[in-house]
Amino acid sequence: MGLMLLLEGIIPFLFPRRWRDIVNRVIQLSDGQIRFLGLIALMGGLASLALVNFYS
């Protein structure tokens, strides 16, 4: 959990204006597009956990 917060905090800390632009674009997406992005994030997270588990 701490690593996730660290990674999520890097972009707004280093590039606050760019981060705000990205958030504004996400707000304009439809529910289906946001769900698709969430699905991609879930699959990426599961894949990374599987790789860590496989190689440890």
Secondary structure as UniProt FT lines:
FT   HELIX           2..14
FT   HELIX           16..27
FT   HELIX           31..55
//
